[in-house]
Amino acid sequence: MKAVPNGLNVTRIGFSVGKRIGKAVVRNRVRRLLREAVRTLNMKSGWDIVFIARKSAADANYHEFRKAIGGLLKRACLLDEDEAIGVRAD
């Protein structure tokens, strides 16, 4: 994950899923799961965030994505305070 403040009132999210992850069907599945996991979390506004998928993402399920993304955002202090209570950073 890479995060940079953007000076706006919104947070923009991007996903990088390269060909090393697998064929198009697998890459699209990973992108859909990442998008849904991010959608369910409340983040601070004013950031540009890019999530970079690794090879192990091809075998991960939704709950693993949500836990991983929540941990990354918590470590970067980008979760709202009420959301940070429910997510553990392992």
N, C-alpha and C positions, 0 to 999 in steps of 0.2 A: 504494500500500500504506500502510495505517495500522497502527501497532502500539502497544499500551499494556500495561504489566505488569498482571497480574490477581491476583497474590498466591496463586495456586493451584499445585498440582503438575502441572497439565496445560496444554497450549497449545490454545486454541480458535481455529478458523479459520472465517472467513466470506467469502463471495464476493458482490460486487455487480456484476450484469450488467444494465444498463438497456436500455430499448427502443431506444435509439439504435444499439445493436449490430446489431440486425436482428430478424427475426421469431422466434417461440418456438423453432423448430427450431435456428436459429443460436445463440440465447442458451443453450439447453440443451447444445448441443455445446461451446460455450466453457466453460460451468460444469463439464462432465464432464472436459474437458482440463485445466482448472485444478486440479480435485480430484485427478486422477491425478498431475499434476506435483508437487503439494504432498505427496502421499502418499509419494512416492519419496525425499523429502529428510528428513534427520534434523535437527530443530530443537531449540533450547533450550526447556525447559519453563517455564511460568509467564507466558505472554503471550496476549493477545487480538489476533489479526491479521485485518484485512479487506483482501482484494485487490479492487481496483476495476478492472474491465475497460474498456479504451478501444476506440474504433471499429476500430482496426487489428487487434484480437483476433479479429475475425470471419474474417480470412483466414489467421491463424497456424496452424501445426501444433504437434504435441506437443513437438518438440525446441525450437522457438522459445519456447514457454511455459516449459519447464523451464529454459532458459538465462536467460530474463528473471526468473523467480521466484528462481532461485538467485542471480542478481546482486543483486536487491533484498534478499534475506535476508542476503547476505554484507555488503552495505553497511550494513545495520542491525545487524550483529553478532548475528544470531539463529540462525546455523547452528552446529552442533556443530563442534569443531575438526577432527575427522577428515573431516567432510563438506566443510568450507570449503576443504580442499586441492584437491578435484576440481572446484570451481566458480570460474570467472573472473568478475570484475565488470568489464565493459567500459564 
